[in-house]
Amino acid sequence: MSQVALISGGGGGIGGAAAHKMAAAGMTVVIADFDHAAAETVRGEIASAGGKADALSVDVTQTREVKALVIDVASRYGRIDVLANIAGGSMYTKRMEEFTWAEWKQVIDANLKGTFLMCREVAPIMQKQKSGRILNTASNYGVTGSALRTPYSAAKAGIIAFTKSLALELAPDGILVNTVAPGPTDTPRVLEKESAEARNRRWSSIPLGRTGKPEDLAEMYYFLTTPESAAITGQTFHVNGGVVMP
């Protein structure tokens, strides 16, 4: 049986690219997303290309939904080999003192809480298997911080520390846990909001002279599922064109 990859946020730009890459490599991909229509679109594209995929709905901030999702996937396939936590987002851009607690918590929940809940439900399955790869998603802002994005930066820094801690806990079970940290990336959500002027400003600040593509991130997520990455755990991989070199 092919490996089974569960991808939260799999209907989005980066998540969708990761789903396509893993499916093309022969994995059975479960695309889990709050936007079921987006997940279904990616599933259809993968199926049309000859791959195997399912599309399921989930709000990763809701404990009950995450539990139900993981039970469903385990029941369908009997195993989960890869968990890619890609769901999340910054949602707001404003000064710290302008945030309400509800807004701050919303950002933390969508990123850090969602990652924790997915890992908590999937880890026992991987522990029984004595194998598995967990791929979390941070951001360059989790290292540098970002003015006007304080909760997002805090959440992403938390994911980096959470990944290191979880890697230590799960190493005896043969489970590898790593983080991918995207930099400026041309996702549909970003391109919809960005002016040509802002885009040119971003390019000028990137050593490689271009923003990333979802496919660039997909290559890193996929690499961390391969035998070639079998000795790597607890690490953060920055894919940002040289913007951040920690």
C-alpha positions in Angstrom: 0.0 0.0 0.0 1.2 3.5 -0.8 2.1 5.9 2.0 -0.8 8.1 3.3 -0.2 11.8 3.7 -2.7 14.0 5.6 -2.3 17.7 4.7 -4.2 20.4 6.6 -4.7 23.5 4.5 -4.3 21.3 1.5 -6.8 23.4 -0.5 -4.5 26.4 -0.4 -1.6 27.5 -2.6 1.2 26.0 -0.6 -0.9 23.1 0.7 -2.2 22.3 -2.7 1.2 22.3 -4.3 2.4 19.9 -1.5 -0.5 17.6 -2.1 0.2 17.5 -5.9 3.9 16.8 -5.2 3.2 14.0 -2.8 0.5 12.4 -5.0 2.8 12.5 -8.0 5.4 10.6 -5.9 2.8 7.8 -5.4 1.3 8.8 -2.0 -2.3 8.6 -1.2 -3.1 12.2 -0.2 -5.9 13.4 2.2 -6.6 17.0 1.6 -8.1 18.5 4.7 -9.3 22.1 4.6 -11.8 24.5 6.1 -12.7 25.4 2.5 -14.1 22.1 1.3 -14.6 23.4 -2.2 -11.0 24.3 -2.5 -10.0 20.8 -1.1 -12.3 19.2 -3.6 -10.7 21.2 -6.5 -7.2 19.9 -5.6 -8.5 16.4 -5.2 -10.0 16.5 -8.7 -6.8 17.9 -10.2 -4.8 15.0 -8.6 -7.3 12.4 -9.7 -7.2 13.8 -13.3 -3.5 13.4 -13.2 -3.8 9.8 -12.1 -3.1 10.2 -8.4 -5.0 9.1 -5.3 -6.6 11.7 -3.1 -9.5 12.4 -0.7 -11.0 15.8 0.2 -12.2 16.2 3.8 -13.5 19.2 5.8 -11.9 20.4 9.0 -11.5 23.4 11.2 -8.1 22.8 12.8 -9.0 25.0 15.8 -11.8 22.7 16.8 -10.8 19.7 18.9 -13.9 17.7 18.0 -13.4 18.2 14.3 -9.7 17.3 14.4 -10.4 14.1 16.4 -13.2 13.1 13.9 -10.9 13.8 10.9 -8.0 11.7 12.2 -10.4 8.8 13.2 -11.9 9.0 9.7 -8.5 8.9 7.9 -7.2 6.1 10.1 -10.4 4.1 9.5 -10.2 4.5 5.7 -6.5 3.8 5.3 -5.3 2.0 8.5 -2.3 4.3 8.8 -0.9 7.9 8.5 2.7 8.1 7.3 2.9 11.9 6.8 1.2 14.8 8.6 1.8 18.2 7.0 0.3 21.0 9.0 0.0 23.8 6.5 -3.3 25.4 7.6 -2.9 28.9 9.1 -2.5 32.6 8.2 -1.8 36.0 9.6 -5.4 37.5 9.1 -4.7 40.9 10.5 -2.1 43.7 9.9 -2.2 46.3 12.7 -0.4 47.6 15.7 -0.3 45.5 18.8 -2.3 47.8 21.0 -5.1 47.8 18.4 -5.6 44.0 18.7 -8.6 42.7 20.6 -8.0 39.6 22.6 -10.5 37.8 20.4 -8.4 38.7 17.3 -5.1 37.8 18.9 -6.5 34.4 20.0 -7.9 33.8 16.5 -4.5 34.1 15.0 -2.8 31.9 17.7 -5.6 29.3 17.3 -5.4 29.1 13.6 -1.6 28.5 13.6 -0.3 27.2 16.9 -3.4 25.6 18.4 -4.3 23.9 15.1 -0.8 22.5 14.7 -0.9 21.2 18.3 -4.3 19.5 17.9 -3.4 17.8 14.6 -0.1 16.5 16.1 -1.8 15.3 19.3 -4.3 13.2 17.4 -1.9 11.8 14.8 1.1 11.1 17.0 -0.4 8.0 18.7 -1.1 6.4 15.3 2.5 7.0 14.2 3.8 5.7 17.6 2.0 2.4 17.0 3.5 2.2 13.6 7.0 3.1 14.9 7.4 5.5 12.0 6.1 8.7 10.6 7.0 12.2 9.4 5.4 15.4 10.9 5.9 18.6 8.9 4.9 21.8 10.6 4.8 25.3 9.0 6.3 28.4 10.5 7.4 31.6 8.7 10.5 33.8 8.5 8.6 36.1 10.9 8.8 33.3 13.5 12.6 34.2 13.6 12.7 37.9 12.7 9.3 39.1 14.1 7.2 41.4 12.0 5.8 44.8 12.9 2.0 44.8 12.6 1.9 41.0 12.8 2.6 40.3 16.5 0.3 37.4 17.1 1.3 35.7 13.8 5.0 36.1 14.6 4.4 34.8 18.1 2.5 31.8 16.8 5.1 30.9 14.2 7.9 31.2 16.8 5.9 28.9 19.0 5.6 26.4 16.2 9.4 26.3 15.8 9.9 25.6 19.6 7.0 23.1 19.6 8.6 21.2 16.7 11.9 20.9 18.5 10.2 19.7 21.7 8.0 17.2 19.8 11.0 15.9 17.8 12.7 15.0 21.1 9.6 13.3 22.5 8.9 11.2 19.4 12.4 10.3 18.3 12.4 7.1 20.3 9.4 6.0 18.2 11.1 6.6 14.9 9.1 9.7 14.1 10.7 12.7 12.5 9.4 16.2 13.2 10.5 19.2 11.2 9.4 22.7 10.3 9.2 24.4 6.9 9.4 28.2 7.1 8.1 30.0 4.0 9.3 33.5 3.1 7.5 35.7 0.6 5.5 33.3 -1.6 3.3 33.9 -4.6 0.2 32.2 -3.3 -3.2 33.2 -4.9 -4.2 34.9 -1.6 -1.1 37.1 -1.7 -1.3 37.9 -5.4 -4.9 39.0 -5.0 -4.0 41.6 -2.4 -0.6 42.8 -3.6 -0.1 45.8 -5.9 2.6 45.8 -8.6 4.4 48.5 -6.7 4.4 46.4 -3.5 5.6 43.4 -5.4 8.5 45.2 -6.9 9.5 46.4 -3.4 9.5 42.8 -2.2 11.6 41.6 -5.1 14.2 44.3 -4.3 14.7 43.0 -0.8 15.2 39.3 -1.8 18.8 38.3 -2.6 17.6 35.8 -5.3 15.6 38.6 -6.9 12.3 36.7 -6.9 9.5 35.7 -4.6 9.0 32.0 -3.9 6.4 29.8 -5.6 4.2 27.2 -3.9 6.1 24.6 -5.8 9.4 25.7 -4.1 7.8 24.9 -0.7 6.3 21.7 -2.0 9.7 20.4 -2.8 10.9 20.9 0.7 7.9 19.3 2.3 8.3 16.3 0.0 12.0 16.0 0.7 11.3 15.7 4.4 9.2 12.6 3.6 11.9 10.8 1.7 14.6 8.3 2.8 17.2 10.9 2.1 16.0 12.9 5.1 15.9 10.0 7.5 18.5 11.5 9.9 16.9 15.0 10.1 14.6 15.9 12.9 13.8 19.0 15.0 15.0 21.4 12.3 13.6 24.5 10.6 14.1 24.8 6.9 13.8 28.4 5.6 12.7 28.6 1.9 12.8 32.4 1.3 15.3 33.3 -1.4 17.9 34.4 1.2 15.7 36.9 3.0 16.5 35.2 6.3 19.7 33.2 7.0 19.4 32.2 10.7 
